[in-house]
Each structure stands twice: as structure tokens, then as C-alpha cells.
Amino acid sequence: MPLSLTARLALLFALLTAGLLIVVGILLGRAVEHHFDELDAHELAAKLTLVGNLIREAGTEPEQHLDAAFAGQDTVGLLLRAADGSVLHAIQPRAFTDAQRAGASLNARGETWHEAGREFIGREIELAPADTGGEPLRVAVALDISHHAHFLDDVRRGLWLGISAAALVAALLGWLAAHRGLAPLRRVTGTARRLSADGLSLRLDEAGAPAEVRDFVDAFNGMLARLEASFTRLSDFSADIAHELRTPISNLMTQTEVALSRTRSSEAYREVLASNLEEFERIARMVGDMLFLAQAENGRLPRPVETVQLDDEARALIEFYEALAEDRGVNITLAGQARVTGDRLMLRRALSNLLSNALRHTPAGSSIAIDIATDIGDTNEAPDGMVTLSVSNPGETIPPDQLERIFDRFHRANSEHTRKGEGAGLGLAITRSIVLAHGGDIRAASADGRTRFTLTLPRATAAGGVSPSHTGVAT
């Protein structure tokens, strides 16, 4: 089973601390050992110098002077030997090995050995006849350095114990620091486990989160907010669909049940089928509109790449709605011209929805105005590089609370048209999706008995061919 991130960080802290302390301990041990070696070498040199001076002063019988000089110094051994290696006098001879006592010479630079469980360091020098007053002599001095070795062993043992304790403490502190530092991640895990379609309002608390984790917490909370908004839209969309489909389906079921309740003439059945066909057409339009909105929300609408002559499209729509407008006693006017970059059929559909909406709400004998502006200072005050198209009509003023929701799906500011079966409440929502897909904006204003919808679209920056007008209108 792989280690957790907290355990890995704790182990890393322990290894780093132990490694650093081991390096420091090795350097410190070598420095102390080198210092003791220098002290021992200095003391050996001093003892040899003392022995040489005593022998020169004593002449032919230096034994008494040597015994007096080294009396009580249990850590120093001395061998006074003739030129042939025979021992003439010895002080603490147990400090030397059997071979050394038998005549084996010592290194003049010093050497170390163990004897009787103790550690010694020694040197040997030769005194000339001029210094001894006779024959040449050899002097070997041994120094007991067991106390130095014991001290170094204690230091090394203490260092290893300290390193081990420090590593454990570092591991514990690292575990605590990592455990506390990773607390936001544990909260993320706990929040993720509690997430459901009914619990998307949960958010992580940023208080106490370290700077390295705060960005992650912000991103996670942002993801939850987007998920909540998406689920809310989906829930509202599903509820609206169920509500809107219930009426035509109920009408179809009722008419069919009535038709089947008794035997009828073929003309009566034909009327029922014609009525059902109208309801099916209404359902088909509603499903098509809902699919269009779903594509718009998922960014699957066509990319706007054409150059569209906006006034030509508006003029074609005016001709299309001319018969309906005359039937209702409404006049449609057009002012201004501009070219925009976009998808012609989608833009025509957006403008068609606005005109259709205006015709439904404009009283007889009134006029619908379509105004196109491209320059700052015009009536619509188009921003630089943008074109505005407004559709305004007289009629009942839309209340401010309704105006804020007018672009929502299935929303109708006037329920009278719902009862008449005019529209499914998706036209303005589709128009907004089309405009936003073109990088534009749409606004609505209603005051003093007049309502205005204003589209802002990117102006065409390069000359291009205008697509030929189509006689059909996508609605």
C-alpha cells in the first residue's frame, strides 16, 4: 500500500534532518579526533624532550632522574634501551607490547597499539653518544590515550543518539506540519463525499488555508458554484419542459379520448386529426427550440464567419411579415444600414423572433420601428466597432420585475398570449443565445407604453460578399 502524502513528507523531514546531522557529526568527530591527535603528538614530543634533557644532565646514570621525573604518571611508559635493543631501564613496561619490550623499535613519527585492553600511542628516538656521555641510547615513550578514545566513543554514541532523536522529532514535527497543512485537502475530500444534486451549495472555508492551497480552494469553490448553477438551470429547464409539454399532451389525450368515446363521421375524425396536428407542430417547434438552446449553452452553435448586410435581412423579414402586419393593422419601418460579421440564418432567426414578439404585442394602428446605427452619437449610440439594431413597439409597459426575467426560458410577461397558445416562451431566450454566440449583447427597456429591444453586434471590418437573401424565415 503506497504511503500517504503526510507520511511521505514526515519521512522526508526525518531523512533530511538525519542526513544533515550525520554530515555535521562526521565533520565534528573528525575535528575532535584531529585535535586529540595533535595534543597527543605534542605531549609525546614534550616527554621525549624531557627524557633527552634528563639523560644529558644525569650523564651515565640517568635512571634515578627518570624515575623521579615520571613518578605518579601512570599514563606514561618508558623504555631506555641500548643500541642492541636490550632494555636498560623501564617505567610502566606494561604499556608496551612483548615485541616492543623484546627490542622491536617504534616509528619515529609515532604509532598506536592496544595492550591489556587499553590504547597507546608511542614514539622512539635515538640519543647520540655526545648526549649520553658514552654509548648511544634509544628512548621509547608510550602514552595512554584510552581516555581520549573513550571520550570519542561517548561523543559518537551521543551524536548517534542525538541524530536518532532529532530524526524522530523532525518526523513528528513534519507529520504534524503536513497533517495541518493538508487539512484543506481533507476538507475537500469530506465536501466531495457529501456532494449530491441536493447539496451543491456546500463550499470550502478559505480561513486558515495556506497560500499554496488557497488557489485550489478557490478553484474548487468555483467548480461547485458552476456545478450548482448548471444543475439549477438543468432542474429549471426540466421543470419548464414538463410544465410546457403537459398542456399540449393533455389536449391530445383529451381530444383523442373524446373522439374514441363513440363512433363518429369521417369529417369529425378529420377535424380531430387536424387539431392534433396543430398540437404536434407546437410540440415539434418547442423541442426544436429546446435543442437549439441546449446547443447554444454547450457552445455548439456555428461560428459566425459571414459578412451579413443587416438592413437587407431586416427588409426581407419585413416583407415576410407584411401580410400578418396588414392583417393586424400594424406598420413596420426600417432606418439605417450596416454590415456585421455573423451567421446569416441565425441572425435572421433572432430578428424574426423580435419582430414576431413585437407583432403580438403591438395594438392595431401603431407602428414597429427597426433602427440600425453604427456611429457614436446616433440614436442607439453604437460602441466603437459595434453595430446596434433596435426593435421598438408601443404596447403595454412591462413591469421592471418581469423585464429582468424576459430572456428566461418559457417566461411570458403576459399570460393572455399563453392562453391563446401563441408561442412557447422560448423566442427571446433563443435570441439572446444567438446574440451572445456572436460576441454581442441584448438589452430590453420598457417605459411610457413603449418597449425596445436593442442588439449589439460586431461590425464587419473587411469587405465581403453578402449572402443572397432567402425567402424562408427560421423561427
FIMI-52294 format. One record per residue (C-alpha): x, y, z. Coordinates in steps of 0.2 Angstrom, whole numbers, padded with zeros to 4 digits, always signed. Layout:
<kolfis>
XYZ;...
</kolfis>
This chain:
<kolfis>
+0000+0000+0000;+0008+0017-0005;+0012+0029+0009;+0001+0044+0011;+0007+0061+0007;+0008+0066+0025;+0019+0050+0029;+0030+0054+0014;+0033+0072+0020;+0036+0066+0038;+0049+0053+0031;+0057+0066+0020;+0059+0078+0035;+0067+0064+0045;+0079+0059+0031;+0084+0077+0028;+0087+0080+0046;+0096+0064+0049;+0107+0066+0034;+0112+0084+0039;+0116+0079+0057;+0126+0064+0051;+0137+0076+0040;+0139+0088+0054;+0143+0073+0066;+0156+0066+0055;+0164+0083+0052;+0163+0087+0071;+0170+0069+0075;+0185+0071+0063;+0189+0088+0070;+0189+0082+0088;+0199+0067+0084;+0212+0078+0074;+0213+0089+0089;+0217+0075+0101;+0230+0068+0089;+0238+0085+0089;+0238+0085+0108;+0245+0068+0109;+0259+0071+0097;+0263+0087+0106;+0263+0078+0123;+0274+0064+0116;+0286+0077+0109;+0287+0085+0126;+0290+0069+0135;+0304+0064+0123;+0312+0081+0125;+0311+0079+0144;+0319+0062+0144;+0333+0069+0132;+0337+0083+0144;+0337+0072+0159;+0349+0060+0152;+0361+0074+0146;+0361+0081+0164;+0362+0064+0173;+0377+0058+0162;+0380+0039+0164;+0367+0035+0177;+0350+0043+0172;+0338+0030+0180;+0335+0039+0196;+0332+0055+0187;+0320+0047+0176;+0310+0038+0190;+0309+0054+0199;+0303+0064+0184;+0289+0051+0179;+0284+0047+0197;+0265+0046+0198;+0262+0047+0179;+0253+0030+0176;+0248+0035+0159;+0266+0036+0153;+0278+0022+0149;+0296+0022+0145;+0309+0011+0139;+0328+0015+0139;+0337+0003+0128;+0355+0001+0122;+0360+0001+0104;+0357-0018+0103;+0339-0016+0109;+0342-0023+0127;+0332-0014+0140;+0342-0004+0152;+0328+0004+0162;+0309+0003+0161;+0295+0014+0168;+0277+0006+0166;+0283-0008+0155;+0265-0015+0153;+0262+0000+0142;+0272-0009+0128;+0269-0025+0119;+0280-0040+0121;+0289-0037+0104;+0292-0019+0109;+0299-0025+0126;+0310-0038+0117;+0318-0025+0106;+0306-0020+0092;+0308-0002+0088;+0294+0011+0087;+0291+0023+0072;+0300+0039+0075;+0284+0048+0069;+0273+0039+0081;+0261+0024+0080;+0247+0017+0090;+0243+0000+0098;+0232-0009+0110;+0238-0018+0125;+0229-0025+0140;+0213-0018+0134;+0220+0000+0133;+0225+0011+0118;+0243+0018+0117;+0252+0030+0106;+0271+0030+0106;+0287+0036+0098;+0306+0031+0099;+0321+0042+0096;+0340+0039+0097;+0352+0049+0108;+0369+0051+0101;+0385+0047+0112;+0388+0065+0114;+0371+0067+0123;+0373+0052+0134;+0391+0054+0138;+0395+0037+0132;+0387+0024+0121;+0371+0028+0110;+0354+0025+0118;+0337+0023+0112;+0322+0030+0121;+0304+0024+0118;+0289+0033+0126;+0271+0027+0126;+0256+0037+0131;+0240+0030+0136;+0226+0038+0126;+0212+0027+0131;+0203+0041+0140;+0203+0051+0123;+0196+0035+0114;+0183+0033+0127;+0178+0051+0125;+0177+0050+0107;+0166+0034+0108;+0155+0044+0120;+0154+0058+0108;+0150+0047+0094;+0137+0037+0104;+0129+0054+0109;+0129+0060+0091;+0120+0045+0085;+0108+0046+0099;+0105+0064+0096;+0103+0061+0077;+0091+0047+0080;+0081+0058+0092;+0082+0073+0081;+0076+0062+0066;+0061+0056+0076;+0057+0074+0082;+0059+0080+0064;+0047+0066+0058;+0034+0070+0071;+0035+0089+0068;+0035+0085+0049;+0020+0074+0051;+0011+0087+0061;+0015+0101+0049;+0010+0091+0034;-0006+0085+0043;-0011+0103+0047;-0006+0110+0030;-0016+0096+0021;-0031+0099+0031;-0039+0109+0017;-0037+0094+0006;-0046+0083+0019;-0060+0096+0019;-0061+0095+0000;-0062+0076+0002;-0076+0077+0015;-0085+0090+0005;-0084+0079-0011;-0091+0064-0002;-0106+0075+0004;-0109+0082-0013;-0125+0077-0022;-0138+0085-0033;-0146+0092-0017;-0130+0098-0009;-0121+0108-0021;-0122+0123-0010;-0108+0117+0000;-0092+0127+0000;-0075+0126+0007;-0069+0138+0020;-0054+0148+0015;-0050+0154+0033;-0034+0146+0039;-0029+0139+0022;-0011+0141+0017;-0007+0152+0002;-0002+0136-0008;-0019+0128-0006;-0030+0144-0006;-0029+0144-0025;-0035+0126-0025;-0049+0130-0013;-0055+0145-0024;-0055+0134-0039;-0064+0120-0030;-0077+0133-0024;-0078+0140-0041;-0081+0122-0048;-0095+0119-0036;-0103+0136-0040;-0103+0132-0058;-0110+0114-0055;-0123+0122-0044;-0128+0134-0057;-0128+0121-0071;-0139+0109-0060;-0151+0123-0056;-0153+0128-0074;-0155+0109-0079;-0168+0107-0065;-0177+0123-0070;-0176+0118-0088;-0183+0100-0084;-0197+0108-0074;-0201+0120-0088;-0201+0107-0101;-0213+0096-0091;-0224+0111-0087;-0225+0116-0106;-0227+0099-0113;-0241+0095-0101;-0254+0106-0109;-0252+0100-0127;-0251+0082-0122;-0266+0084-0111;-0275+0092-0126;-0270+0077-0137;-0276+0064-0124;-0292+0073-0121;-0297+0075-0139;-0292+0058-0143;-0302+0051-0129;-0317+0061-0134;-0315+0055-0152;-0314+0037-0146;-0329+0038-0134;-0341+0035-0148;-0342+0031-0167;-0340+0047-0177;-0341+0053-0195;-0325+0054-0206;-0327+0073-0206;-0327+0073-0187;-0311+0062-0186;-0303+0073-0199;-0306+0088-0188;-0299+0079-0173;-0283+0074-0183;-0281+0092-0189;-0282+0098-0171;-0270+0085-0165;-0258+0090-0179;-0258+0108-0173;-0253+0102-0156;-0240+0090-0163;-0232+0105-0173;-0232+0115-0157;-0223+0101-0148;-0211+0099-0163;-0207+0118-0163;-0204+0118-0144;-0192+0103-0145;-0183+0111-0159;-0181+0127-0149;-0175+0117-0134;-0162+0108-0144;-0156+0124-0151;-0154+0132-0133;-0145+0116-0127;-0133+0118-0142;-0130+0136-0138;-0127+0133-0119;-0114+0120-0124;-0105+0131-0137;-0110+0121-0152;-0118+0134-0162;-0110+0138-0179;-0095+0150-0179;-0100+0167-0186;-0089+0169-0201;-0100+0178-0214;-0102+0196-0218;-0121+0200-0217;-0130+0215-0223;-0141+0218-0208;-0153+0230-0217;-0156+0218-0231;-0160+0204-0219;-0172+0216-0209;-0180+0221-0226;-0183+0203-0231;-0191+0199-0214;-0202+0215-0216;-0208+0208-0232;-0211+0191-0224;-0222+0198-0210;-0230+0211-0221;-0246+0201-0223;-0248+0197-0205;-0244+0215-0201;-0258+0222-0213;-0270+0209-0206;-0267+0217-0188;-0266+0235-0194;-0248+0237-0189;-0235+0246-0199;-0216+0241-0199;-0202+0254-0203;-0184+0252-0206;-0170+0265-0204;-0151+0264-0206;-0139+0251-0213;-0124+0241-0208;-0114+0226-0211;-0110+0213-0197;-0100+0198-0195;-0110+0183-0191;-0121+0168-0197;-0135+0175-0208;-0148+0162-0204;-0145+0163-0185;-0146+0182-0186;-0162+0182-0196;-0169+0170-0183;-0165+0182-0169;-0173+0197-0178;-0188+0186-0183;-0191+0182-0165;-0191+0200-0160;-0202+0205-0175;-0214+0191-0171;-0214+0196-0152;-0217+0214-0157;-0232+0210-0169;-0241+0200-0155;-0240+0215-0143;-0242+0230-0154;-0260+0237-0154;-0269+0240-0171;-0265+0256-0180;-0247+0258-0172;-0230+0256-0179;-0215+0245-0176;-0198+0253-0179;-0182+0244-0183;-0167+0256-0181;-0149+0252-0186;-0134+0263-0180;-0116+0261-0182;-0108+0278-0177;-0107+0285-0159;-0119+0299-0157;-0133+0290-0167;-0149+0286-0158;-0143+0270-0152;-0125+0275-0148;-0116+0260-0155;-0099+0257-0147;-0084+0258-0157;-0083+0243-0169;-0100+0238-0165;-0117+0239-0173;-0134+0241-0164;-0151+0236-0170;-0166+0240-0160;-0184+0234-0162;-0197+0245-0153;-0216+0245-0152;-0230+0253-0142;-0240+0242-0131;-0242+0238-0113;-0227+0243-0102;-0218+0228-0095;-0215+0229-0076;-0197+0230-0070;-0198+0213-0061;-0204+0205-0077;-0191+0214-0088;-0177+0206-0078;-0184+0189-0082;-0189+0192-0100;-0175+0182-0108;-0178+0167-0097;-0184+0151-0105;-0203+0149-0105;-0206+0166-0097;-0220+0176-0103;-0223+0194-0097;-0242+0192-0102;-0251+0176-0098;-0265+0181-0110;-0255+0175-0125;-0251+0159-0116;-0270+0156-0115;-0271+0160-0134;-0257+0147-0137;-0246+0160-0145;-0228+0155-0143;-0219+0144-0130;-0209+0157-0122;-0193+0152-0130;-0191+0165-0143;-0182+0179-0133;-0171+0166-0124;-0166+0159-0142;-0162+0177-0147;-0151+0180-0133;-0141+0164-0136;-0139+0169-0154;-0133+0187-0150;-0121+0180-0136;-0114+0167-0148;-0109+0182-0160;-0100+0191-0146;-0114+0204-0144;-0126+0209-0131;-0145+0211-0130;-0155+0223-0119;-0173+0227-0116;-0181+0243-0110;-0200+0247-0107;-0207+0263-0101;-0221+0275-0105;-0231+0262-0115;-0216+0258-0127;-0204+0243-0127;-0187+0242-0135;-0176+0228-0138;-0158+0233-0143;-0145+0221-0151;-0126+0225-0151;-0116+0215-0164;-0098+0216-0170;-0097+0227-0186;-0089+0219-0202;-0071+0225-0203;-0067+0219-0221;-0077+0220-0237;-0085+0204-0241;-0099+0197-0251;-0116+0197-0244;-0126+0181-0245;-0141+0181-0256;-0157+0183-0247;-0168+0168-0244;-0187+0169-0244;-0189+0157-0230;-0188+0163-0212;-0181+0152-0197;-0192+0154-0182;
</kolfis>
